[in-house]
Amino acid sequence: MKENIKAIVVGAAGRMGIRIIHIIRETPSMELYRAIERPDHPSIGKDIGEVIGLGTLGIPLSEGLKEKGGDVMINFSNPTASLESLKFAGETGLAIVIGTTGLNQEQMEEVKALSKNVRCVLAPNMSVGMNLMFRIVQDIARVLGPDYDIEILEAHHRLKKDSPSGTAVKLGELIADAVGRNLSQVGVYGRKGMIGERTKEEIGMQVVRAGDIVGEHTVLFGGIGERLEVIHRAHSRDNFARGAIKAALWVVSQPNGLYDMQDVLGLKK
C-alpha cells in the first residue's frame, strides 16, 4: 500500500464530509490534500480546519474540480456532483470512492461506463456492519424461501432527500435476487387503503423520516408462528466515514473497474 495517500474530499463542509476529514486526520497513512464544496458555499476560501472545528490546517475550502494532484477522491455529496467527480477522476488518473445515494438508472449506467477507466468504489452504505448484513440476509432469504413474507423498514433523519434509502433498495435487490424475484416488479412502497391481501411475492418497503436518526434498517421475515428480524442501527456517521477511508486506502492499489464494499471487505463468495 502506498504511504501518505493524498485524499480530496468533495462536499467537505457537509455532514459526511466533516466526519470524513476528522477520520482522515486520525489515519496515519492518509492526509487531506484538498477540500471542495459547491461554488456558492459561504465558507469558500476559508481554511477547512477552521470551518469544521479542527483549527488551522492550511487547506482552503475550494470550489470546483480544477487542480490536478492527489491520489483519491471521496464524494458523499449528490448524484450530479458524484458523476462530475468520476469524470474528473478518469481525466486525471485519480481513484474515487462514491457514497452518494439516489442515483437513477441512467446515472448508474453512466457510472458503469466511466468506471471502466477509473478505480472506483461505489456503495450505498460504507458501514462494515451493514455490508455484513447485505450478505447475511441473502442466505436467510434462500433458506426460508417463499413461505416467509419479507418487509424492509428504514428510518433516517428529517433532512434526507431520497426515499427509500439507497441501503434499503440494495437490501431489497439482494433479497429479491436470492429468492428469484425482481424488486422492480414485486417491490411495494408503503400501503394505504383497501389494498387487499398481501401477495406472497411482494417485498414491502416502509420509510420513516424524523429528527436526527442517523440510519436504521430492519429486514423482517414473517412466517406463520414466528418472525425473524435482522437489524442494523448506525449510532453516528463515523462508521460510514471509517468505511469510506478503508475503501479509499484499498482502491488506490486496484486495477480500473467498479467495486463495492463487498470487494473492499472480502465478503464476496
C-alpha positions in Angstrom: 0.0 0.0 0.0 1.3 3.5 -0.9 2.2 5.6 2.1 0.8 9.0 2.8 -2.2 8.7 0.4 -3.4 12.2 -0.5 -7.2 12.5 -0.3 -9.5 15.0 -1.9 -12.9 15.3 -0.1 -15.8 16.6 -2.2 -18.7 18.1 -0.1 -16.1 18.8 2.6 -18.3 21.1 4.7 -21.3 18.7 4.6 -22.4 16.3 7.3 -20.5 13.4 5.9 -17.6 15.4 4.6 -16.9 16.8 8.0 -16.7 13.4 9.6 -14.6 12.0 6.8 -12.0 14.8 7.3 -11.9 14.1 11.0 -11.3 10.4 10.4 -8.6 11.2 7.8 -6.8 13.3 10.5 -6.8 10.1 12.7 -5.4 7.9 9.9 -1.6 7.7 9.8 -1.4 6.5 6.2 -3.6 9.3 4.7 -3.6 13.0 4.6 -6.1 15.6 3.5 -4.9 17.1 0.2 -7.9 19.3 -0.9 -11.3 20.2 0.4 -14.0 21.0 -2.2 -17.5 22.5 -2.0 -20.1 23.9 -4.3 -19.2 27.4 -5.7 -21.9 29.2 -3.7 -20.9 27.8 -0.3 -20.5 30.6 2.2 -17.2 29.2 3.5 -15.3 29.1 0.2 -11.8 30.4 0.6 -11.7 29.8 4.4 -9.4 27.3 6.0 -11.3 24.0 6.1 -10.0 23.1 9.5 -11.4 26.3 11.0 -14.7 25.7 9.2 -15.2 22.3 10.7 -13.6 22.8 14.1 -10.1 21.3 13.7 -8.1 24.5 13.8 -5.9 25.8 11.0 -4.9 23.1 8.6 -3.5 25.3 5.8 -6.0 23.9 3.3 -8.6 26.4 1.9 -12.1 25.2 1.0 -12.1 25.5 -2.7 -14.7 25.3 -5.5 -14.8 23.0 -8.4 -12.5 20.3 -9.7 -9.8 22.3 -11.4 -6.5 21.4 -9.9 -4.7 18.2 -10.6 -2.9 16.2 -7.9 -3.7 13.8 -5.1 -4.4 10.1 -5.1 -8.1 9.5 -4.3 -11.3 11.5 -4.1 -14.1 10.8 -1.6 -17.6 12.0 -2.5 -20.8 11.8 -0.5 -22.5 14.8 -2.0 -25.2 14.3 -4.6 -25.6 12.3 -7.9 -24.7 15.1 -10.3 -21.5 16.1 -8.3 -20.5 12.5 -8.0 -20.7 11.9 -11.8 -18.6 15.1 -12.3 -16.1 13.8 -9.8 -16.0 10.4 -11.6 -15.3 12.1 -14.9 -12.6 14.2 -13.4 -11.0 11.1 -11.9 -10.9 9.5 -15.3 -9.3 12.6 -16.8 -6.6 12.9 -14.1 -5.9 9.3 -13.0 -7.4 9.6 -9.6 -9.1 6.8 -7.7 -12.5 7.6 -6.3 -14.9 6.5 -3.5 -18.6 7.4 -4.0 -21.0 7.0 -1.1 -23.8 9.1 -2.7 -27.2 7.6 -2.9 -30.2 8.4 -5.1 -28.6 7.8 -8.5 -31.2 6.9 -11.1 -30.8 4.1 -13.7 -29.4 6.4 -16.3 -26.8 7.8 -13.9 -25.9 4.2 -12.8 -25.3 3.2 -16.4 -23.0 6.2 -16.8 -21.1 5.2 -13.7 -20.6 1.7 -15.1 -19.3 3.1 -18.4 -17.0 5.7 -16.9 -15.5 3.3 -14.3 -14.1 1.0 -17.0 -11.2 3.6 -17.0 -11.3 4.5 -13.3 -10.6 2.8 -10.0 -14.0 3.3 -8.3 -15.7 2.1 -5.2 -19.4 2.8 -5.3 -21.6 1.7 -2.3 -24.9 3.0 -0.8 -23.5 2.2 2.6 -19.9 2.1 3.7 -20.6 0.6 7.1 -18.8 -2.7 7.8 -21.8 -4.0 9.8 -24.3 -3.1 7.1 -22.2 -4.8 4.4 -22.1 -8.0 6.5 -25.9 -7.6 6.8 -26.1 -7.5 3.0 -24.6 -10.9 2.8 -26.5 -12.4 5.8 -30.0 -11.5 4.6 -29.4 -13.2 1.2 -28.6 -16.5 3.0 -31.6 -16.2 5.3 -33.9 -15.5 2.3 -32.7 -18.5 0.4 -33.2 -20.8 3.5 -36.6 -19.5 4.5 -37.9 -19.5 0.9 -41.4 -18.4 -0.3 -43.2 -19.3 2.9 -41.9 -16.2 4.7 -43.1 -12.6 3.9 -40.3 -10.1 3.5 -40.6 -6.5 4.7 -37.8 -3.8 4.8 -38.1 -0.9 7.2 -35.8 2.1 7.2 -35.5 5.3 9.2 -33.4 8.4 8.7 -33.1 12.0 9.8 -35.6 14.6 8.5 -33.1 16.2 6.1 -32.5 13.1 4.0 -33.7 13.8 0.4 -34.0 10.3 -1.2 -36.6 7.7 -0.2 -36.3 4.8 0.3 -32.6 4.9 1.2 -30.1 3.5 -1.2 -29.2 1.0 1.5 -32.9 -0.2 1.8 -33.0 -0.5 -2.0 -29.8 -2.5 -2.0 -31.2 -4.8 0.7 -34.3 -5.3 -1.4 -32.4 -6.0 -4.6 -30.1 -8.6 -2.9 -33.0 -10.4 -1.2 -35.1 -10.4 -4.4 -32.3 -11.9 -6.3 -31.7 -14.5 -3.6 -35.3 -15.7 -3.9 -35.6 -15.4 -7.7 -37.6 -12.2 -7.9 -37.2 -8.8 -9.4 -37.5 -5.9 -7.0 -38.8 -3.6 -9.7 -41.8 -6.0 -10.2 -42.5 -7.1 -6.6 -41.5 -4.0 -4.5 -44.4 -2.4 -2.6 -43.5 1.1 -1.2 -45.9 1.9 1.6 -49.5 0.8 1.9 -52.8 2.7 2.3 -56.5 2.0 1.9 -58.3 -1.2 0.9 -55.4 -2.8 -0.9 -56.4 -6.5 -0.4 -54.4 -9.3 1.0 -50.6 -9.2 0.8 -49.3 -11.3 -2.1 -46.7 -14.0 -1.5 -44.2 -12.5 -3.9 -44.2 -8.9 -2.8 -41.3 -7.3 -0.8 -42.5 -4.4 1.3 -40.5 -1.2 1.8 -41.6 1.2 4.6 -39.9 4.6 5.4 -39.6 6.9 8.4 -38.1 10.4 8.3 -37.7 12.0 11.7 -35.4 14.1 13.9 -31.7 13.3 13.7 -31.9 9.5 13.1 -28.5 8.6 11.6 -29.8 5.4 9.9 -31.7 2.3 10.9 -32.6 -0.7 8.7 -34.6 -3.7 9.6 -35.3 -6.8 7.4 -38.3 -8.7 8.7 -39.0 -12.3 7.6 -42.5 -13.1 8.7 -43.7 -16.7 8.8 -46.7 -18.5 10.4 -46.0 -18.6 14.1 -42.7 -16.8 14.1 -40.7 -13.9 12.6 -37.0 -13.3 12.2 -35.6 -9.7 12.2 -32.2 -8.6 11.2 -31.5 -5.0 12.4 -28.6 -2.6 11.8 -28.5 0.8 13.7 -25.9 3.4 12.9 -25.2 5.4 16.1 -23.1 8.1 14.3 -21.8 8.9 10.8 -18.3 7.9 11.9 -18.9 4.3 10.9 -19.7 5.4 7.4 -16.6 7.7 7.3 -14.3 4.9 8.6 -15.7 2.6 5.9 -15.0 5.2 3.2 -11.4 5.6 4.4 -11.0 1.8 4.3 -12.3 1.9 0.8 -10.0 4.7 -0.2 -7.0 3.0 1.1 -7.9 -0.2 -0.7 -8.9 1.2 -4.1 -5.8 3.1 -4.8 -3.9 -0.1 -5.5 -6.6 -1.8 -7.6 -6.9 -2.0 -11.4 -9.5 0.1 -13.1 -13.1 -1.1 -12.5 -16.2 -0.6 -10.5 -16.1 -2.1 -7.0 -18.3 -2.1 -3.9 -17.7 -2.5 -0.2 -18.2 -6.3 -0.5 -15.0 -6.2 -2.6 -13.2 -4.0 -0.1 -14.1 -6.2 2.8 -13.5 -9.5 1.0 -17.1 -10.6 1.6 -17.9 -11.8 -2.0 -18.3 -15.5 -2.4 
